């Protein structure tokens, strides 16, 4: 008997340790980790600079509430602002919380309530972020959703333009739909979003929960496009496994999030900020992101060379180290076969297997993973 609510379909594996691109189970089995905690441990398990930063802060101060100033909180916020087009940061504990903050800010700043999101999008499981999510399966059993969201087909410019109403406050979008099948934003759709932002005075919210913090080869995925977001949400890789999220916004939005407008008891606590600072410092090293992009390009080339010839493979798509392999067989069959050979993978729908390796993976490691995948697919 378990004392936990059975809200997850758990694997018959008990993890006890992680190092770099590998995790180890209680029985001593070593697995190559191509899940990264669902795009979380971007810098691998047990990164020494991050572990050291957490240990150092743990000896100083864990919590004191946001009624006080913390230099490390300001430092982390400044680093995020400098890597984006935004000007201010609200820290919280997760991606869902970051998206809740974004939804609230968009409604408050615009004085409007309608927000357009995409079919097959995923923005979280709180009531607000769940309503923003364009997946019926996520909504089932919870009664009426907030009625202020409209979902349109991803990359359908005509449908997006038709969905805009006088009461529309914002367009909320993922540059790559991670949970929704690893679908990538088109240049045309990005252009339509920016046109509507200007013509209709809309806010643009970009959910970078899964795509941010180097996952696609740039710090934020929106940098691949001519996109100018008003709000950016980030989590997952921001803490490399330590719970933290953030909402970034432009300067004209600051007046709408004053004292009492929003809050988070644990958001921005010193432990999380020490980790965030260490992550951002690591990613700010000269040539770091360029090296990640180059590695991701080589990895994607290897995948295509080795796997596109497999009869069951329909498509390989993605951006950077966020990759989906669409197959004629069920993704879970591929995942189960690879797990037996020591490779951990994720689904992104019924027929898409998702690959989310550490950004620091070495060529020898990905060659090993591709060999396992190829054997499983054949």
C-alpha positions in Angstrom: 0.0 0.0 0.0 1.2 3.5 -0.8 0.4 6.6 1.3 0.5 8.8 -1.9 -2.4 9.8 -4.1 -1.9 7.8 -7.3 -1.7 10.9 -9.5 1.3 9.5 -11.5 1.8 6.3 -13.4 5.1 5.4 -11.7 7.8 3.2 -13.3 8.9 0.1 -11.4 12.2 1.9 -10.7 13.4 3.6 -7.5 16.0 6.2 -8.2 18.7 6.8 -5.6 21.5 8.7 -7.3 22.3 10.8 -10.4 25.5 11.9 -11.9 25.8 13.8 -15.2 23.7 12.1 -17.9 23.0 9.0 -15.8 20.8 8.0 -12.9 21.0 4.9 -10.8 18.3 2.8 -9.2 18.1 1.1 -5.8 19.2 -2.2 -7.3 22.3 -0.7 -8.8 21.0 -0.5 -12.4 22.5 2.4 -14.4 20.2 4.3 -16.8 21.0 6.9 -19.4 18.7 9.8 -18.6 17.0 11.2 -21.7 14.1 12.6 -19.6 16.2 15.1 -17.5 13.3 15.2 -15.0 11.1 16.4 -17.9 13.5 19.1 -19.2 14.6 20.1 -15.8 18.2 18.9 -15.2 19.5 20.7 -18.2 23.1 20.8 -16.7 22.9 17.2 -15.7 22.7 15.6 -12.3 25.0 16.7 -9.5 26.6 19.7 -11.3 29.4 20.7 -8.9 28.9 24.5 -9.1 25.2 24.2 -8.4 25.6 21.7 -5.5 28.3 24.0 -4.0 26.1 27.1 -4.3 23.2 25.3 -2.6 25.4 24.0 0.2 26.9 27.4 0.8 23.5 29.1 1.0 22.1 26.3 3.2 24.6 27.2 5.9 23.6 30.9 5.8 19.8 31.3 5.4 16.9 29.2 4.1 13.9 31.5 4.4 12.9 34.8 5.8 9.9 35.8 3.6 9.5 38.4 0.9 9.0 41.1 3.4 12.8 41.5 3.4 15.5 42.3 0.8 17.9 39.6 -0.4 20.9 40.6 -2.5 21.0 37.2 -4.1 17.4 37.6 -5.2 18.2 40.9 -6.9 21.3 39.4 -8.5 19.3 36.5 -10.0 16.6 38.8 -11.3 19.1 41.1 -12.9 20.8 38.2 -14.7 17.4 37.0 -16.1 16.5 40.5 -17.2 19.8 40.9 -19.0 19.2 37.6 -20.9 15.7 38.7 -22.1 13.7 41.6 -23.5 12.0 42.1 -20.2 12.7 44.4 -17.2 11.3 42.8 -14.0 10.9 39.4 -12.5 8.4 37.7 -10.2 9.8 34.6 -8.6 7.6 31.6 -7.6 8.0 27.8 -7.3 7.0 26.2 -10.5 6.0 26.6 -14.1 2.3 26.5 -13.4 2.7 29.3 -10.8 4.6 31.3 -13.3 1.8 30.9 -15.9 -0.8 31.8 -13.3 1.1 35.0 -12.6 1.3 35.7 -16.3 -2.5 35.2 -16.8 -3.3 37.5 -13.8 -0.9 40.2 -15.0 -2.2 40.2 -18.5 -5.8 40.5 -17.3 -4.9 43.2 -14.8 -2.7 45.3 -17.1 -5.1 45.2 -20.1 -8.4 45.4 -18.2 -9.5 42.6 -20.4 -10.1 38.9 -19.7 -9.9 37.0 -23.0 -6.7 35.1 -23.8 -6.0 33.0 -26.9 -3.9 29.8 -26.5 -3.3 26.9 -28.8 -4.8 23.4 -29.3 -2.5 20.8 -27.7 -0.8 23.4 -25.6 0.2 22.7 -22.1 0.6 25.4 -19.4 0.0 23.6 -16.1 -2.6 22.0 -13.9 -3.8 24.8 -11.6 -7.3 26.0 -12.4 -6.0 29.0 -14.4 -3.1 27.3 -16.2 -5.3 24.2 -16.8 -7.9 26.4 -18.5 -5.1 27.9 -20.7 -4.1 24.4 -21.7 -5.7 23.3 -25.0 -6.1 19.6 -24.2 -9.5 18.2 -23.3 -7.9 15.3 -21.4 -6.4 17.7 -18.9 -9.8 19.4 -18.3 -11.9 16.3 -17.7 -13.6 15.9 -14.3 -13.1 19.4 -13.0 -16.3 21.0 -14.2 -16.5 24.2 -16.2 -13.2 25.8 -17.1 -12.6 29.5 -16.9 -14.5 30.7 -20.0 -12.0 33.4 -20.9 -9.8 31.2 -23.1 -10.1 30.4 -26.8 -7.9 27.6 -28.4 -6.8 27.8 -32.0 -4.8 25.3 -34.1 -1.1 25.8 -33.7 0.5 27.6 -36.7 -2.9 28.5 -38.2 -2.7 32.2 -38.8 -6.2 32.6 -40.2 -7.7 30.9 -37.2 -5.7 33.1 -34.9 -6.8 36.3 -36.5 -10.4 35.2 -36.4 -10.2 34.4 -32.7 -9.2 38.0 -31.7 -12.1 39.8 -30.0 -12.5 43.3 -28.5 -12.0 41.7 -25.1 -8.8 39.9 -26.0 -5.9 40.7 -23.7 -3.2 38.4 -24.9 -1.9 35.6 -27.0 -0.2 32.8 -25.0 2.1 30.4 -26.8 4.9 27.8 -26.6 7.6 28.1 -29.2 7.8 24.3 -29.2 4.8 22.3 -27.9 6.7 19.9 -25.7 3.8 18.0 -24.2 1.7 18.4 -27.3 3.8 16.4 -29.7 7.0 18.4 -30.2 5.5 20.8 -32.8 7.6 23.9 -33.7 6.3 27.4 -34.3 6.4 28.5 -37.9 8.0 31.8 -39.1 4.6 32.8 -40.6 2.7 32.2 -37.4 5.3 34.1 -35.4 4.9 37.0 -37.9 1.1 36.9 -37.5 1.4 37.0 -33.7 3.6 40.2 -33.9 1.2 41.8 -36.4 -1.7 41.2 -34.1 0.2 42.5 -31.1 0.8 45.8 -32.9 -2.6 46.2 -34.7 -4.8 45.0 -31.8 -2.6 46.2 -28.9 -2.3 42.6 -27.5 0.1 41.3 -25.0 2.3 38.3 -26.1 3.0 35.7 -23.4 5.6 33.1 -24.3 5.7 30.0 -22.1 9.4 29.0 -22.0 8.9 26.5 -19.1 10.2 23.6 -21.2 12.0 25.4 -23.9 14.0 28.0 -21.9 17.4 27.9 -20.2 19.3 26.7 -23.2 17.2 23.7 -24.2 16.9 24.8 -27.8 20.4 26.1 -28.2 19.6 29.7 -27.3 18.8 30.9 -23.8 15.1 31.4 -24.7 13.5 29.7 -27.6 11.8 32.9 -28.8 15.2 34.1 -29.8 15.0 31.9 -32.9 12.3 34.2 -34.2 11.4 37.9 -34.7 9.3 37.7 -31.5 9.1 40.5 -28.9 7.2 39.1 -25.9 5.7 41.2 -23.2 5.8 38.4 -20.7 8.0 35.3 -20.4 7.5 32.4 -18.1 10.3 30.0 -17.1 10.9 27.2 -14.6 12.2 23.6 -15.0 15.8 24.2 -16.1 16.0 27.4 -14.2 16.7 25.5 -11.0 18.2 22.4 -12.5 16.0 20.3 -10.2 15.5 22.8 -7.4 11.9 24.0 -7.3 11.7 27.5 -8.8 9.8 29.4 -11.4 9.8 33.0 -12.7 7.6 35.4 -14.7 9.4 38.1 -16.5 7.6 41.2 -17.8 8.3 44.5 -19.5 8.6 47.8 -17.7 5.1 49.1 -18.6 3.6 46.1 -16.7 5.4 46.9 -13.4 2.8 49.3 -12.2 0.1 46.6 -12.4 1.9 44.2 -10.0 2.4 46.4 -7.0 2.3 45.4 -3.3 -0.7 43.1 -2.6 -1.4 42.3 -6.3 0.3 38.9 -6.2 2.5 36.9 -4.0 4.3 33.6 -3.1 5.4 32.6 0.3 8.4 30.6 -0.9 8.9 32.3 -4.2 12.5 33.7 -4.5 13.7 32.2 -1.3 17.5 32.3 -0.7 18.1 28.6 -1.4 16.4 28.8 -4.8 18.1 32.0 -5.7 21.5 30.6 -4.9 20.8 27.7 -7.3 19.4 30.1 -10.0 22.4 32.3 -9.8 24.7 29.3 -10.2 22.8 28.0 -13.2 22.8 31.4 -14.9 26.5 31.9 -14.2 27.3 28.5 -15.7 25.3 29.3 -18.8 26.9 32.7 -19.1 30.4 31.3 -19.7 31.9 32.4 -23.0 30.7 30.2 -25.9 28.6 28.0 -23.7 25.3 28.4 -25.6 27.1 28.2 -29.0 28.7 24.9 -27.9 25.3 23.6 -26.9 23.8 24.6 -30.3 26.7 22.9 -32.2 26.3 19.7 -30.1 22.6 19.7 -30.6 23.0 20.1 -34.4 25.5 17.1 -34.5 23.1 15.0 -32.3 20.2 15.7 -34.6 22.2 14.8 -37.7 23.1 11.5 -36.0 19.5 10.8 -35.2 18.4 11.4 -38.8 21.2 9.4 -40.3 20.6 6.4 -38.0 16.8 6.4 -37.5 15.0 7.8 -40.5 15.6 4.6 -42.3 13.7 2.6 -39.7 10.4 1.5 -41.1 8.4 2.6 -38.0 9.8 6.2 -38.0 7.6 8.8 -39.7 9.3 12.0 -38.6 12.1 13.4 -36.4 11.5 17.0 -35.4 12.4 19.5 -32.7 14.7 22.3 -31.7 18.1 21.9 -30.0 17.9 19.2 -27.4 14.1 19.0 -27.4 13.3 16.3 -30.0 10.3 14.2 -30.9 10.4 11.0 -32.9 7.0 10.2 -34.5 6.4 6.5 -35.1 3.8 4.2 -36.5 4.0 2.2 -33.3 2.9 3.5 -29.9 5.5 5.7 -28.2 5.1 3.7 -25.0 6.2 0.6 -26.8 9.4 2.4 -27.9 9.9 3.8 -24.4 9.4 0.4 -22.7 11.9 -1.3 -25.1 14.5 1.3 -24.5 14.1 1.2 -20.7 14.9 -2.5 -20.7 18.2 -1.6 -22.4 19.0 1.2 -20.0 17.7 4.4 -21.7 14.9 6.5 -20.2 12.6 8.4 -22.5 9.3 10.3 -22.4 6.1 10.3 -24.6 4.7 13.5 -26.2 1.4 12.0 -27.3 0.5 8.5 -28.4 3.0 8.2 -31.2 5.8 10.7 -30.4 8.8 9.7 -28.2 10.4 12.7 -26.7 14.2 13.1 -26.2 15.4 15.5 -23.5 19.0 14.8 -22.7 21.3 16.9 -20.6 22.7 19.9 -22.5 26.2 18.7 -21.4 25.8 15.3 -22.9 28.9 14.0 -24.7 29.0 12.5 -28.2 29.9 9.0 -26.9 26.9 9.1 -24.7 24.4 10.1 -27.4 25.9 7.5 -29.8 25.1 4.9 -27.1 21.6 6.2 -26.8 21.0 6.2 -30.6 22.2 2.6 -30.8 19.6 1.6 -28.2 16.9 3.6 -29.9 17.7 2.0 -33.3 17.7 -1.5 -31.9 14.3 -0.8 -30.2 12.8 0.7 -33.4 13.9 -2.2 -35.5 
